[in-house]
Amino acid sequence: MKDLKYSVAYLAPIMMFAALYFGGVWSFSAVILAFVIIPLLEAFLPGTEENFSEAEEEKQNNKFIFDFMLYSNVPMVWSLLLYFFYVLSTSDLLWWEIMGMTMSTGVMLGYSINVAHEMGHRHTFHERLMSKMLLLPSHYLHFSIEHNLGHHKNVSTDKDPASSRFNETIYAFYFRSVWYSFLSAWNIESKRLSRAKKGFWTMHNQMIWFQLIQISYLSLVYIFFGPMVLVAAIIAGILGFLLLESVNYIEHYGLRRKKLPNGKYEPVQPYHSWNSNHEIGRIFLYELTRHSDHHFKATRKYQVLRHFEESPQLPYGYPGSIILAMFPPLWFHVMNPQVLQYVEAEGANVSLALA
């Protein structure tokens, strides 16, 4: 039964369904779950630093239930997305109900990007395909290239647009990370094609296919559900990827890898990412909050990610940290002393962002 704790993550799609089915004040239910209920629970419930033994880890790795809980999100998310389009196109809704439903859908899409992120690190074709299916409604198919081949290579360096800088606001980070991550994906794909001696403007270019698929998706929304639903689909997708970028912001804030005498950066270590052991957030986000181990070994499955003593710990869980980051003076007040104290203790290097 303990393995079924990750079914708590289904609360995101369940609350989105409630938003669409009941309407009214329920329209904001997924938003309230993510940014009111979970932060409050994390404030009062203790976290745990417990790790599995090697024998337990091997046993957990081989349980299909953990994979099934990821896979089931694909039909669930797409069914709810179509229901969202249907409700908006057939119901007489007030403007604030539409806003609430769109925001709840954005929360659900942000949650689904996290599932896509986990499956995108797997090596099987079907898992990577399901990952892309969950990235599509957030207009972020390029994440499958840039995250694996760019972010994990350059994390915690100034080469990585998804690693936030010391004293950088989350709003400045949004623009930098979204735009330069997109350009980075084009650059990575261009280099791959060059190595394979294939042309850029060919059917082998994944980035071209990604743009065509995303345009086709939005075109179908317009054809079947109309212009208002198209706008809502675009906004919900933007909210989804901004939630992803909010997570990126808090995960690496102010932490930088040292540059070695040979010009290369030191290998990624557990102390290059902020961790959170808050139990509810860990379960809700499929252990994404144990981010240090994820970067230390990206192929490690979510159910066996470990706590490291040397990893810096966020004072709040991920949802609470995102809320704090939305108010830069408060974020800097809380986090900057912790960054400087941690960096001084570890002897790492902190990069200051340009104003």
ABEGO torsion letter per residue (X at the ends): XAAAAAAAAAAAAAAAAAAAAAEEAAAAAAAAAAAAAAAAAAAABBBBABBBBAAAAAAAAABAAAAAAAAAAAAAAAAAAAAAAAAAAABBBBAAAAAAAAAAAAAAAAAAAAAAAAAAABABAAAAAAAAAAAAAAGAAAAAAAAAAAAAAABGBAABAABBBBGBBAAAAAAAAAAAAAAAAAAAAAAAAAAAGBBABBAABAAAAAAAAAAAAAAAAAAAAEAAAAAAAAAAAAAAAAAAAAAAAAAABGBBBBBBAAGBBBBBBAAABBBBABAAAAAAAGGAABAAAAAABAABBAAABBBBAABBBBABBAAAAAAAAABAAAAAAAAAAAAAAAAAAAGBBBBBBBX
